[in-house]
Amino acid sequence: MHQGGPGRPHSYLFIEEMPKFKIFTPRPMLGKEPVELLYPEFEAVRLSDLEKLTQEEVAARMKTSRGTAWRLLESGREKIARAIVESRPLVIAQEGELDKA
């Protein structure tokens, strides 16, 4: 999720478990525009909320900083909540994958 430009070089995030599905569609589906949850956000939420790991443990498992783990959790949880509240499809994808579909 590197934006380019100056700063630290991009490092890859470690994902232990790929999602078992790519799209979750609510019924009824009131919003047609899907919400895109990126793989690292999915993994951070999985580790934190299902495996009950701390942010420090999530960061260590994903081989990243605690700050990055926190940002992934915040973003992922917001996207999941938006999909539920607005009854929109939730698509788990690589960054930009949804745009190619």
N, C-alpha and C positions, 0 to 999 in steps of 0.2 A: 504494500500500500504506500509506495514511495511516490511523492509528488514531483520529484525532480528538483534541480536547483542545488544551492549550497546546503551544507549541513553534513550530518553523518551519512556514511554510505548505507545503502539499502541492505538489510539482512533478512533472510527468509525465516518465517515463523514455522515452528515444528507443529504438525498436526498429527496426533496419534490415531485418530479414528475419523474416517470420512463419513459424511452423513449417509444414512441408509435410504434416504429419499431426497429428491431435489426440489419438490414443490409440495406445499401443503395448501389445500384449497378449502376455505370455510364453506359451510352450508347454513344459511344462504350466503352467497357471495354478493355483497352489496357494493363493494368497490372493485372495479375491473383492473385498475393499475396495480401491478404486483409490487411488493416490498422486497428488495434484494438484500438478503443476509449473506455476508461474505463468509467463506470458509473459516478464516481466523476468528471472526466474531462467533460463529457457531461453536468452534472448539473452546473458546474462552467461556462461553455460557455453559456449555456441557460440563467442563471441568469444575467451574465454580458452583453451579446450581444443582447439578446431578451428582457429581462426585464430592461435593461439599468442601472443595479446596479453598484455601485463602488466596488472596490476590498474589501474595509472594509465591505460593506453591504453583498457581496457574502460570505465573511468569517463568518460573524455573522449568516447568514441564514443556512450555512452548518456546523455551530458550530465548526469552526477551526480557525487557525491563518491566518492573512493576508498573511504571507509568503507562507503557504500551498495553499491558494486560488490563489496566483500569479503563483505558480508552476503548478497548475492544469490548469489554463488558458493558460499559455505558451505552455504546452504540448498538451492540447486539440486543440488549434488553429493550432499548427504545424501539428498535425495529420490530421486535416480536410483539411488544405491546401495541404498536401502531397497527400491525396486521390484525390482531385480535379485536381491538376496539373499533377499527374502521371496516372490519369484515372483508379484508383484502387478501389475495393469495400471498403466501410467503415463499419466495424462491431462494434456495440455498445454492450459491454459485460462486465461481471465481470472479474477481473484479473484472467488470466489463463483459462478462459472459451473457448477461441478460440483454445487453445492447445488440449482441450479434444474432440473437434469436429472431 
